[in-house]
């Protein structure tokens, strides 16, 4: 049987109601995820962790507003409101998330000039976070994903998991999406096309 881990994506204050980049109903998944942890011997969390003035922030680009697109050296980039700035309350995990049950926290987006949606790679799709090596050394071959947001960091992480040879399943009830210009349905299709199981 495949050795599984639960990968919990970015359940942080800034992505929950009242946060700088709030996902609607984002906090409602916290008790679901806490219950899911009971079923896994391995729990891994990711944490968006941007320096102030990060290049993905609209405030770093004169005349730009949040949710506009710009072209970066690594491709198209959504410009976001300032969020999950290192050391701030917004970057902290939701207070009800049972963080102590995690064996590893992967921080991403900390390089000033490149954003990072995936738990496996920066947005250049080349700079690794080290997660794949960690999983492989522990013999983990299958991931179940939950968290925020379905159509960005969850989807990119699930697709990259498949690319790295892991089985990947996304529990949609334990995720919430941003749905920017139809991104939720588009990324669901992309996950399915990549072989990710949606349940």
C-alpha positions in Angstrom: 0.0 0.0 0.0 1.2 3.5 -0.8 2.7 5.4 2.1 0.6 8.6 2.4 1.1 12.1 3.7 -1.4 14.9 4.2 -0.2 18.1 2.6 -1.9 21.2 4.0 -1.5 24.3 1.8 -1.3 27.8 3.2 -4.0 27.9 5.9 -2.9 31.3 7.0 -4.7 34.3 8.4 -4.2 36.5 5.3 -6.1 33.9 3.2 -9.0 33.6 5.7 -11.9 36.1 6.2 -10.5 39.4 7.4 -7.1 38.8 5.8 -5.3 40.8 3.1 -6.1 38.2 0.4 -9.1 36.5 1.9 -10.6 33.4 0.3 -14.3 33.3 0.8 -15.2 30.9 3.6 -11.5 30.0 3.9 -11.6 29.4 7.7 -14.4 26.8 7.4 -11.9 24.2 6.3 -9.9 24.3 9.5 -11.9 21.8 11.5 -12.1 19.5 8.5 -8.4 19.5 8.1 -7.8 19.0 11.8 -10.0 15.9 11.6 -8.2 14.7 8.5 -4.9 14.8 10.4 -6.1 11.8 12.5 -5.9 9.6 9.5 -2.3 10.3 8.5 1.1 9.4 10.0 2.7 12.2 8.1 1.4 15.8 8.1 3.2 18.6 6.2 2.2 22.2 6.0 3.1 24.9 3.6 3.4 28.6 4.5 3.4 31.6 2.1 6.3 33.7 3.4 7.0 36.8 1.5 9.5 39.5 2.2 8.1 43.1 2.3 8.1 44.6 -1.2 7.9 41.2 -2.9 7.8 41.4 -6.7 4.3 39.7 -6.8 2.8 42.5 -4.8 0.9 45.2 -6.9 2.3 47.8 -4.5 5.8 47.0 -6.0 4.7 48.0 -9.5 3.9 51.7 -10.1 0.5 52.3 -11.5 -0.6 48.6 -11.1 -3.5 47.4 -9.0 -4.2 44.0 -7.4 -5.3 41.2 -9.8 -3.7 42.8 -12.8 -1.2 40.6 -14.8 2.4 41.4 -15.6 5.1 39.5 -17.4 8.0 38.4 -15.2 11.2 36.7 -16.4 9.6 33.4 -15.5 6.2 34.1 -17.3 2.8 35.7 -16.5 2.3 36.8 -12.9 -0.9 37.9 -11.1 -0.2 40.9 -9.0 -1.6 40.4 -5.5 -2.4 42.7 -2.5 0.5 42.6 0.0 0.0 39.4 1.9 1.7 36.9 4.1 4.6 39.2 4.8 7.3 37.4 6.9 6.7 37.7 10.7 3.3 39.4 10.5 0.1 38.1 12.0 -1.3 37.7 8.4 1.5 35.2 7.6 0.7 33.2 10.7 -1.3 30.0 10.5 -4.9 30.2 11.4 -5.0 30.0 15.2 -7.3 27.0 15.2 -5.2 24.9 12.8 -3.4 22.1 14.8 0.0 23.1 13.6 1.9 21.1 16.2 0.8 17.9 14.5 2.9 18.7 11.4 6.4 17.1 11.0 7.5 19.7 8.4 6.7 23.2 7.4 7.7 24.3 3.9 8.0 28.0 3.5 7.6 29.4 0.0 7.6 32.7 -1.8 10.6 34.0 0.3 12.7 34.9 -2.8 12.0 38.6 -3.5 12.0 38.3 -7.3 9.9 35.2 -7.8 6.5 34.0 -6.6 5.8 30.4 -5.5 2.4 28.7 -5.7 3.6 25.1 -5.6 4.9 23.2 -2.6 7.4 21.7 -4.9 8.8 24.5 -7.1 9.0 28.3 -7.4 7.0 29.8 -10.3 9.9 29.3 -12.6 9.0 25.6 -12.4 12.8 24.9 -11.9 13.8 26.0 -8.4 12.9 23.2 -6.0 11.6 23.7 -2.5 13.2 20.3 -1.4 9.8 18.8 -0.6 10.2 16.0 -3.2 13.5 14.9 -1.7 12.0 14.9 1.8 9.1 12.7 0.7 11.2 10.3 -1.2 13.7 9.8 1.6 10.8 8.8 3.9 9.3 6.5 1.3 6.1 8.6 0.9 4.6 7.9 -2.5 1.1 9.4 -2.2 -0.2 12.8 -1.1 -3.7 14.0 -0.1 -4.0 17.8 -0.4 -6.2 20.3 1.4 -6.0 24.0 2.0 -6.0 27.4 0.2 -6.6 28.3 -2.5 -7.9 25.4 -4.6 -7.2 27.1 -7.9 -3.7 28.4 -7.1 -1.4 26.9 -4.5 -3.4 23.7 -4.0 -3.7 23.0 -7.8 -0.1 23.9 -8.6 1.1 21.7 -5.8 -1.0 18.7 -6.8 0.0 19.0 -10.5 3.7 19.2 -9.5 3.3 16.2 -7.2 2.2 14.2 -10.2 5.0 15.5 -12.3 7.5 14.4 -9.6 6.0 10.9 -9.6 3.7 11.0 -6.6 0.1 10.0 -6.4 -2.0 13.1 -5.6 -5.6 13.5 -4.4 -7.3 16.8 -3.6 -10.1 16.8 -1.1 -12.3 19.6 -2.4 -14.4 19.9 0.7 -11.2 20.8 2.6 -10.3 23.5 0.1 -11.7 26.9 -0.9 -10.9 28.8 -4.1 -10.3 32.4 -5.2 -11.9 31.9 -8.7 -10.3 34.7 -10.5 -11.8 35.0 -14.0 -12.9 31.3 -14.1 -9.7 30.0 -12.6 -11.4 27.5 -10.3 -13.0 25.4 -13.1 -10.0 25.8 -15.3 -7.6 24.5 -12.6 -9.9 21.6 -11.7 -9.7 20.5 -15.4 -5.9 20.9 -15.4 -5.6 18.8 -12.2 -7.7 16.1 -13.7 -5.8 16.2 -17.0 -2.6 15.7 -15.0 -4.0 12.6 -13.3 -4.9 14.2 -9.9 -7.8 12.6 -8.2 -10.5 15.1 -7.1 -12.8 14.0 -4.4 
